[in-house]
Amino acid sequence: MDALQEYQAQVDVYDPWVDAPAAKEEYGLELIDAPETGYYDAIVLAVGHTGFLETGISEIRTYAKPDHVIFDVKYLFPIDTKLCRL
């Protein structure tokens, strides 16, 4: 997150399993309540919660702009979903 912000990227952090006040206090993270539909150039799936897996890649893609990239660093979804993986 810090590296992206060094390039003036606006970074939203969303994790429905995390207590927002605790994340702010412990890590200085401001979490958003929900991602915006059609808003993001890139989405980084950085945690392997089953909640994201249950949401599904199709719904996750609805948060991105038409020309986007998704980095699935926890390999939640099969490679045939055409995700960019690190």
Secondary structure, DSSP 8 states (H G I E B T S, - for coil): -HHHHHTT----B--TTS-HHHHHHHH---B-SS--TT-EEEEEE-S--HHHHHH-HHHHHTTEEEEEEEEETT--S-GGG--B--
